[in-house]
Every structure is written in structure tokens, then in C-alpha cells.
């Protein structure tokens, strides 16, 4: 059985195209895979060229989407992975996803379609969930605005971005042939804009795949030929963390800082208490098989994963005494580091309020929870993330100089902290024809912060 570390699943027998070499920057090549370069041309402004080599080509703008390929080894969850599940995942996540080809002649137009809205005709709950998810926004203005210029200056690099943000062959305007990149006759512009669609996970060669049916499911009593799109092939691989790891884990040869991959979520989970308890990614992010994939952008999801407590060294204070307060953020239900990636930041703040209720700026103290990196990704400034089961502590020690003072403590989540700076820098240096989209993306990042804890405590 293979180990639990990331591995590539690109077959050496396939041609190594420029976009695949770019994609391979996020994966560890197996010994049977060709060694590829980082590929995929620099982004247009010099300031962001390094960012795009590691971020855009790794598919990471405003979404945690396909990057490294998962280890198909011994995870936790429903026992050791079977040989059949392992082989399925290797086939299923071979990138880029091959064209679907011709649908069976017996298929009706709805059955031939790859559009999520058509899947929703029979799967309305899953479709509505998906519409509100981060997967449905993977081709939002943040990536779309940059691809406008990238497609003109570096077509192979732009196509590499789609390996993660819009993975189906039918979502790319270009197809690789023996002569190079040419117009893709199967290109569907509408599908291109919909990002990570149902078919990304569930359709290969017009065959449907999914998790084992629930007990009593109607389809179990009907012959496949009588079912829409000839039914589906079922595998327990859909219930394993390895299925998610195919997109949420970079390999050792991918982007890393300070000896750690930029995206290390699967490995963080694999050594966590959640994994030891048999909980997979799907237990938290797809409960009851819902297709919401809630994460760092969802206030209730974040609140359910951490517990914030405030402790003071006494109940009341007199002017002249010292305040000693402790703010603790404990990771109680998060199955990986909190937060797992470099884009979010969580800020714990404590500050005194005067008798008039105004902040006393000189008394403000804050602690940052996150993996702090500069915009050029040249180094890791600090890593103060909370490991599963761990905690972050802010200690606040101040003299109280007068009456009527209060302590204000807040914990604020900035889900898109890195991208706020990234998009602002891109606009400053010149975003080209994608400027309008980049401005929309920047505005969205500035609207995304939210508080998970806020308390005012009277002191004197």
C-alpha cells in the first residue's frame, strides 16, 4: 500500500504539453512520470509574475481548487483504501480531464449535457447547493479578469489555469493537438464560465460516477439501461478524504515555503484527531452529502470549528490597577490547520475604550492567526496557524489610568486577506483589459471579512 504523501498521477505515456508542465508545478512526479518545468509564462506585470507562476498555475485565486494530486494511500475514514478505489482515483483525476467524446446515440439532449442546470433537472438539491458554493465561483472575476491578458500573452499558461478552475476539456477554447494549441471544436463558452461543475467530479466519457447509493434508493431496483444516462457506477472513493486530496494537496515539488507546501490540507488532516476518529473531509464540508463545501468564507462554519474564550484576572478594577486578560482561540472541530491556506488571516484584537466609548488607540494589541507571506511569495514571514486540537493565545496586560474604562475584544476573519493586496497591486501596476473584473474581485475581497467574536467588558 502506498504512503499517505502526495503523488502525481500524470501518465508518462502521454505527451507533456506546456500547460501540463505548468500544472505539474503543484505535483510530485512519480518516477514513471516525465520531469516537467514549471511552464506557463509569467503574468503580464512584473510584480505579479512570481505570484501567477505559483498561484494562477496552481489554480488558487479565490478558491481552494485543483492543485496537487492526492496520495492514494492509507488515509483514515472508512478503513484502508482498497485497490479498486485507488485505481479509480488514479484514472479519475488524470489531468487534464479528457474530452467526453460522443454521447451514446440513445441519450436525450438533457443526458448529453454537461451544464449544471441540466443536472439540476433531476438533482435539484445538489444543483442549488452548488450554485451557492465556492466551486461555482471558481471562474469568478478574480481569475477571469487575469485570463483576459494571459490568454493573449501566454495561451498555454492560461489553459493551465483552467486545469484547476474549469477542468473539463469542453471548458477550454483551446485544445492541444500534434500541431500545438488550436481552436477547440468542443468548446462551450457558457460551461467555461461555470467553473468546477458537476461533471468535474461525476462524469468521464459521458459515464456517471458517484458514491454508493443510500439504503433503499430507488435506482437499486431498476436495470441501468432503464435509468437516465444509463445510471451510474458507484465507488466508495467518493466518501474518502483521498478524493478531495486530489485537489487540496500540493506535492513536495510544488510551491512551498519554509519546507511546507503552500497547500497542505490533506496532510494536515491525515495526522489530525479527526482522521484518527474516522472523520473524512466530507463529514464536515459535505454533511448529509450536501454540495455546499462551506469553509473559511462561511461565518457559521468557522464558528462551529473554533471556540473563543476571554478570561480576566479579576471581576472589577479600580483606576491604577493592571488588567491582565487572556483571549484563547481553540481549534475544537477543525480537521486541518486553522486556517489551512495562505490567503486567509484571522485577527484577534484587544483595546481599551474610554468613558466616552471611544477607542484608546495607544492601548490596542492584536495577534494574527495565519500563514503570513509577502505578495511575491518569496518567503514565509510567520506561521501562527492553529493545528487541529491546538490553540492560539493573546495575552493583554495594561495599566488602567482612569474611571469608566472598558475592554473590547474581537476576533475577525479575513477570508481573502492575501487577495486584497494582490488585486490592489495588480490594479496599481496595470490590469489591462481585465481591469473591470479585477476591480470587482477586489471589492468582493473587501466585503468578505466577518467577526466570530465581539465583547465589551466594563472594567473601572
Secondary structure as GFF3:
##gff-version 3
##sequence-region A 1 460
A	DSSP	alpha_helix	18	23	.	.	.	ID=ss1
A	DSSP	three_ten_helix	24	26	.	.	.	ID=ss2
A	DSSP	three_ten_helix	46	48	.	.	.	ID=ss3
A	DSSP	alpha_helix	49	54	.	.	.	ID=ss4
A	DSSP	alpha_helix	83	92	.	.	.	ID=ss5
A	DSSP	alpha_helix	109	112	.	.	.	ID=ss6
A	DSSP	alpha_helix	116	119	.	.	.	ID=ss7
A	DSSP	alpha_helix	124	131	.	.	.	ID=ss8
A	DSSP	three_ten_helix	135	137	.	.	.	ID=ss9
A	DSSP	alpha_helix	141	153	.	.	.	ID=ss10
A	DSSP	alpha_helix	155	165	.	.	.	ID=ss11
A	DSSP	three_ten_helix	169	171	.	.	.	ID=ss12
A	DSSP	beta_strand	174	177	.	.	.	ID=ss13
A	DSSP	beta_strand	180	183	.	.	.	ID=ss14
A	DSSP	alpha_helix	189	192	.	.	.	ID=ss15
A	DSSP	alpha_helix	198	202	.	.	.	ID=ss16
A	DSSP	beta_strand	203	204	.	.	.	ID=ss17
A	DSSP	beta_strand	207	210	.	.	.	ID=ss18
A	DSSP	three_ten_helix	218	221	.	.	.	ID=ss19
A	DSSP	three_ten_helix	224	226	.	.	.	ID=ss20
A	DSSP	three_ten_helix	228	230	.	.	.	ID=ss21
A	DSSP	beta_strand	233	234	.	.	.	ID=ss22
A	DSSP	three_ten_helix	236	239	.	.	.	ID=ss23
A	DSSP	alpha_helix	241	245	.	.	.	ID=ss24
A	DSSP	beta_strand	256	257	.	.	.	ID=ss25
A	DSSP	beta_strand	260	261	.	.	.	ID=ss26
A	DSSP	alpha_helix	265	270	.	.	.	ID=ss27
A	DSSP	alpha_helix	273	276	.	.	.	ID=ss28
A	DSSP	alpha_helix	281	285	.	.	.	ID=ss29
A	DSSP	three_ten_helix	287	289	.	.	.	ID=ss30
A	DSSP	alpha_helix	299	305	.	.	.	ID=ss31
A	DSSP	beta_strand	306	312	.	.	.	ID=ss32
A	DSSP	beta_strand	322	331	.	.	.	ID=ss33
A	DSSP	beta_strand	345	353	.	.	.	ID=ss34
A	DSSP	three_ten_helix	361	363	.	.	.	ID=ss35
A	DSSP	beta_strand	365	369	.	.	.	ID=ss36
A	DSSP	beta_strand	371	373	.	.	.	ID=ss37
A	DSSP	beta_strand	380	383	.	.	.	ID=ss38
A	DSSP	beta_strand	391	399	.	.	.	ID=ss39
A	DSSP	beta_strand	406	414	.	.	.	ID=ss40
A	DSSP	alpha_helix	417	429	.	.	.	ID=ss41
A	DSSP	three_ten_helix	432	434	.	.	.	ID=ss42
A	DSSP	alpha_helix	435	447	.	.	.	ID=ss43
A	DSSP	beta_strand	450	458	.	.	.	ID=ss44
###
